[in-house]
Amino acid sequence: MAGVQDRVALVTGGAQGIGEAIATRLAADGAKVAVLDLNADAASATATRIGAGAIGIGADVSKADQVEAAVERVVAEFGALHILVNNAGVLRDNMLFKMSEDDWDTVMNVHLKGAFLCSRAAQVHMVQAHYGRIVTMSSTSALGNRGQANYATAKAGLQGFTKTLAIELGQFGITANAIAPGFIETAMTKATAERIGSTIEEMRERVAATIPVRRGGVPADIANTAAFFAGEESGYVTGQVIYVDGGRGLL
Ligand code: NAP
């Protein structure tokens, strides 16, 4: 099966949540996987859980030297880099009048600069191989979300980034696509629930009541879409954003 068999994938923010689910799915589909995360031990622990020769790498996606070193390590270990999943993310939610410059800069640095640095480093190897798949995590928050002026801006920016990569890199056999998840149950959404004095169960129920599929999302829902974009057969699909949100806004 073509798919991602024997392809080399780097998943940022891959130690937990959506990133872990994507890394696990790509490995199960036959890819050689590198899990990159801020915490090297967490990245390695996840790689061990995944098995199949996966490796863990500690790096901050917002630091150019660390990103370059991480990409070089992947290529040194596996001999190539075919699939990049720009997934690392943080929240610094606050209403605009309370949002600090640090809240703004941190979110821009991890999401926007991180995706830029990782994609720039990865494309060198993809262009050489005349093959690549770049999958970037946007969000339904790109459409605007109360308390997330920073995050919504970054996630909307990543859609423009994705379309531009599609334009520039298509001629080299590289596709670039984005996934915009709705509510997905992870440490990130648990922290949000706690911050607003709720529980993840209450949050899940509230979201489920407003969408056609009547359930909360799970990381595997996003991994499934990522696997589609990452596959060899998806080479005619580029510059797209798929909203994986249970039909949010349709009711
Ligand atoms: P998560 O559970 O918090 O996982 C994110 C991972 O990224 C964490 O392991 C985190 O490490 C890591 N990370 C943070 N900053 C990093 C950096 N500078 N360099 C490298 N790694 C870094 O979040 P998630 O819910 O799986 O979200 C994954 C992606 O999907 C994010 O881009 C998020 O914005 C997006 N998304 C999520 C949802 C949702 O409902 N969950 C919805 C839409 C979009 P630490 O834990 O050490 O900080």
Residues whose N, C-alpha, C, O or C-beta is under 5 A from the ligand:
A	BS01	NAP	G13 A15 Q16 G17 I18 G19 L36 D37 L38 N39 A59 D60 V61 S62 N87 A88 G89 V90 V110 M137 S138 S139 T140 P181 G182 F183 I184 T186 A187 M188 T189
